[in-house]
Amino acid sequence: MARSGIVARVLLLFLPICLPGLLAASTPDSLKAHKDSTIVSYFYNDVEKFGQFNLHPNDTAITGFQNYNPLFQHDRFYASLGNIGQASRDLAPYPLLQPSGFDYGNHAFDPYLLRNDSVKYYRISKTFTELEYEQGAKREIFFHAKFSRNIYRSFNLGFEFRTMNAPGAYIRQQANHINFVLTAQFFTKDKRYGVIANFLINRIKDSENGGIQYDSLFEQNLEPNRQLIPVNLQSAQNRVKEMGFYMKHYFNLSRHPRGIHDTIQHHYVELGRIAYTFEYNRRILNYQDYQPESGFYQNIYLDTTQTRDSVAVVKILNELTWTNPSFRPDKKFRVLQMAAHIRQQYLEVRDPVNKKYFIQFIPAFEMSFTPFSSLNLNAFADYVFGDYNNGDWSLKAALSQRLGKLNRNAGTITFKGYYAIQQPAWFLGHFSGNNFRWDTTWHKQGLISGCFTYVFRKIADAGVSISRINHLVYLDETATPRQLNSEFGYIYAWLNSQVDFWRFTLQGQLAYQTIQGTSAVRLPAFMGNVTLYFTQKLFKGASTIQPGLNFYYNTRYYADAYMPATRSFYLQSTKEIGNYLYMDVFLNIKIQRARIFVMYSNFDSFFMGRYYYTTPSYPMQDASFRFGLTWRFHD
């Protein structure tokens, strides 16, 4: 088995080198010329889906600039350990299951990792550099640099570098992160052939204190010096090391005419676009504790003097895709767009006891049917062959209707359906460590979900989903996996809105959720994040100021506890948390290409009581000042 695994890896590593040679080096993928050469836009790795770049403008607004924490880039519906960079849990986890295919599990650090789907490839006219610096309480430092340069014609190189060091308010709460990605992109002059690639590194080094020993010392403020409050672990640490390489080629099978009139005259036929993707990724998860007999753990299986658990996950992926791009030079939209995928995954999982190899094949098909410009039907289906996830499959469908004309309408309504059968994450079935150990085969999990959404410009985004889940695997109150033998329901409803009145803006994110039929999943019933700010331009528009207030709240519930040894959250029934209003006051300033913010966070802790937890025994930070600066350069 080991010899066949080595041969498979060698063959897979040669594929990305050989395949591009089979393709010759025209589609309207060109970037539209702008008079302002300092405009910066970017796209993601979905180049095979569109006939032109799906460009997004680089964010230069000051609205939300104070939310530099990667955990809060989209919303604040997360539970954390009280310090930036530490493990977290999504409090609005719809639809509860991961995408099809092998999933190791352990996603507590995912918001702080650079992923292939989130890597940005910049389209620029001039060299682009952006530097960002933030400083928070207790010597917290956050630095972020972006760079992109056109080396020669359509060849671009760039990188993104992010580092963070946050010692935290309590003993052994330090988080130290480094993220780096190097990007490259090349497109022929006619854009018939293109390639994007990246090389990324993620490194996380977090101290683990297991939470404070006595909550009363914090809640009654009996010890104002947080460094003197005793914690449960004195020498534990979690490390995540990840290195990966990613490359995607595309080639248009049709040579496009130069203009629309030529297209019509020659009865242009689109043969589609093929794309080849290669990915290599190696992630190592380490947990160390030099005092395993501290009483924090119930079991010690291997070594009473030290815990040195290590898990390595290696993935080599090859994927071939055919699609007919959605863009047509002679029409505003394509009536039927289709894509067919075939993915091969080679996987290795190593822990102190076992070493497993897997090879999986995942065919998938998707289509988009647009009989009218206002009506669209999307569908996606996939199936997994091979080894651990054999027999997993999923089906998604969405029907959208715009209520009115493109430039004058009453919004868009969408009906979505989702059905999935999948094997639970590998971690939930197989784990060998010094303090935790299990080896179990579970039944496949099932999910059926229906969802209705309504979007009206930037003013409202609302929806409700109703899901039915069976055979869910979860971590019980001993932090070990269990599987439900019955179904339960999950209802999730949300409303995101923005209301402008003169120079005032009110932004709100509200969510309601309920679990019916089980106590194995515990989530706050209501969550809300509301921001009120005032925007004023100064000096004939050369600068802008934006003072504001932010409020976050969730209802009281038995929140999951955290187990550092497995980097996971598990059930507990001894302490309710929540019913606390977090209040921040901030001032954002924009002066030409520079953005600045000053924020005083959780300032209401002086008069609201000290009950600000999102995870039991891990208090959030006390009231503190933060400030940040971002500056863009074009040269």
Buried (B, 14 or more C-beta within 10 A) or exposed (E): EEEEBEEBBEEBEEEBEEBBEEBEEBBBBBBEEEEEEBBBBBBBBEBBBBBBBBBEEBBBEBBBBBBBBBBBEEBBBBBBBBBBBBBBBBBBBBBBBBEBBBBBBBBBBEBBBBBBEEBBBBBBBBEBBBBBBBBBBBEBEBBBBBBBBBEEEBEBBBBBBBBBBBBBBBBBBBBBBBBBBBBBBBBBEBBBBBBBBBBBBBBBBBBBBBBBEBBEBBBEEEBEEBEEBEBBBBBBBBBBBBBBBBBBBBBBEBEBBEEEEEBEEEEBEBEBBBBBBBBBBBBBBBBBBEBBEBEBBEEEBBEEEEBBBBBBBBBBBBBBBBBBBBBBBEEEBBEEBBBBBEBBBBBBBBBBEEEBBBBBBBEBEBBBBBEEEBEBBBBBBBBBBBBBBEEBBBBBBBBBBBEEEEEEEEBBBBBBBBBBBBBBBBBBBBBBBBBBBEEBEBEBBBBBBBBBBBBBEEEBBBBBBBBBBBBBBBBEEEBBBBBBEEBBEBBBBBBBBBEEEEEEBBBBBBBBBEBEBBEBBBBBBBBBBBBBBEBEEEEEEEBBBBBBBBBBBBBEBBBBBBBBBBBBBBBBEEEBBBEBEBBBBBBBBBBEEEBBBBBBBBBBBEEBEBBBBBBBBBBBBBBBEBBBBBBBEBE
